Amino acid sequence: MLGYVHALNAIDEAMRASIPSLERLADVLGLARSCQISRSDHIVAYSYTVHGAGCRFVSDNGTEVDVDFAADGSEVFDLWRLRWYGLSLPESVDVTEEDLRCAVRSLQPLLTQVRPGWFSVAD
């Protein structure tokens, strides 16, 4: 679980360093929709694909971080995204939904539930 948060932070840092007009990771959506950047590309050590309300990032080692963005631009994720992250690790980790729920609860107040089943990193 913390690995997902750390990976998301690393992606944010790499993307903002590579795209000067990117003030926050959520800006990827607007830039792609306005054709200022491609909807799918490879930047630094990550491939990204913009989708609906979010973006999927895949590191060069195959680790996947899929994230949606709330209306305020905050990064939000659900248990499915956390599980998929674990399965994509070089040494795959497969956990049950209940284990993920327990892990999320144990990480409060670092993680907050923004709506049923969706979480964000607290400010």
C-alpha positions as CSV (number, residue, x, y, z in Angstrom):
1,M,0.0,0.0,0.0
2,L,2.7,2.5,0.9
3,G,4.6,1.3,-2.2
4,Y,1.7,2.6,-4.3
5,V,1.8,6.0,-2.6
6,H,5.6,6.2,-3.0
7,A,5.3,5.1,-6.7
8,L,2.6,7.8,-7.3
9,N,4.9,10.4,-5.7
10,A,7.8,9.4,-7.9
11,I,5.6,9.5,-11.0
12,D,4.4,13.0,-10.0
13,E,8.0,14.2,-9.6
14,A,9.2,12.7,-12.9
15,M,6.3,14.0,-14.9
16,R,6.5,17.5,-13.5
17,A,10.2,17.6,-14.2
18,S,9.7,16.4,-17.8
19,I,6.6,18.6,-18.7
20,P,7.3,22.2,-17.5
21,S,3.6,23.2,-17.9
22,L,2.5,20.4,-15.5
23,E,1.8,22.0,-12.1
24,R,0.2,18.9,-10.6
25,L,-0.2,15.4,-11.9
26,A,-3.9,15.9,-12.7
27,D,-2.9,18.5,-15.3
28,V,-2.0,15.5,-17.6
29,L,-5.7,15.2,-18.3
30,G,-6.2,18.8,-19.5
31,L,-3.0,18.8,-21.5
32,A,-3.9,15.6,-23.3
33,R,-7.5,16.7,-24.0
34,S,-6.2,20.0,-25.4
35,C,-3.7,18.0,-27.6
36,Q,-0.7,19.8,-25.9
37,I,0.6,16.3,-25.1
38,S,-0.2,12.9,-26.5
39,R,-2.9,10.8,-24.7
40,S,-0.3,8.0,-24.6
41,D,3.5,8.4,-24.5
42,H,6.7,7.4,-22.8
43,I,8.4,10.0,-20.6
44,V,11.5,9.4,-18.5
45,A,11.0,6.0,-17.0
46,Y,7.2,5.8,-17.4
47,S,4.7,5.1,-20.1
48,Y,1.4,6.7,-19.6
49,T,-2.1,6.4,-21.0
50,V,-4.8,9.0,-20.2
51,H,-8.3,7.4,-19.7
52,G,-11.6,8.9,-18.6
53,A,-11.0,10.6,-15.3
54,G,-7.4,9.4,-14.8
55,C,-4.2,8.0,-16.1
56,R,-2.3,4.7,-16.1
57,F,1.4,4.8,-15.6
58,V,3.7,1.9,-16.3
59,S,7.3,2.0,-15.1
60,D,10.1,0.6,-17.2
61,N,10.1,-2.4,-14.9
62,G,6.4,-3.1,-15.6
63,T,4.9,-1.8,-12.3
64,E,1.5,-0.2,-13.0
65,V,0.0,2.7,-11.1
66,D,-3.5,3.6,-12.2
67,V,-5.0,6.8,-10.7
68,D,-8.1,8.9,-11.2
69,F,-8.3,12.6,-10.4
70,A,-11.1,14.2,-8.4
71,A,-12.7,17.5,-9.6
72,D,-10.2,19.4,-7.4
73,G,-7.3,17.6,-9.0
74,S,-6.5,15.3,-6.1
75,E,-5.3,11.8,-6.9
76,V,-7.9,9.2,-5.9
77,F,-7.7,5.4,-6.1
78,D,-9.8,2.4,-5.2
79,L,-9.0,-1.1,-4.0
80,W,-8.9,-2.5,-7.5
81,R,-6.1,-0.1,-8.4
82,L,-4.1,-1.0,-5.3
83,R,-4.5,-4.7,-6.1
84,W,-3.5,-4.2,-9.7
85,Y,-0.4,-2.3,-8.5
86,G,0.6,-5.3,-6.3
87,L,0.1,-7.8,-9.1
88,S,2.3,-5.8,-11.4
89,L,5.3,-5.6,-9.0
90,P,8.4,-7.5,-10.2
91,E,7.7,-9.8,-7.3
92,S,4.0,-10.0,-7.6
93,V,1.9,-9.5,-4.4
94,D,-1.7,-10.8,-4.5
95,V,-3.9,-9.7,-1.6
96,T,-7.5,-10.1,-0.9
97,E,-10.0,-7.2,-0.9
98,E,-10.4,-7.6,2.9
99,D,-6.6,-7.4,3.4
100,L,-6.6,-4.2,1.3
101,R,-9.4,-2.7,3.4
102,C,-7.5,-3.5,6.6
103,A,-4.3,-2.0,5.1
104,V,-6.2,1.2,4.2
105,R,-7.7,1.5,7.6
106,S,-4.3,1.0,9.2
107,L,-2.9,3.9,7.2
108,Q,-5.4,6.4,8.4
109,P,-4.9,9.4,8.7
110,L,-2.3,9.1,5.9
111,L,-5.1,7.9,3.6
112,T,-8.6,9.3,3.7
113,Q,-11.7,7.9,2.2
114,V,-13.1,10.5,-0.2
115,R,-16.2,8.6,-1.2
116,P,-17.2,5.0,-0.5
117,G,-14.4,2.7,-1.7
118,W,-12.2,5.6,-3.0
119,F,-9.1,6.9,-1.2
120,S,-6.7,9.8,-1.4
121,V,-3.4,10.7,0.3
122,A,-4.2,13.2,3.0
123,D,-2.7,16.7,2.7
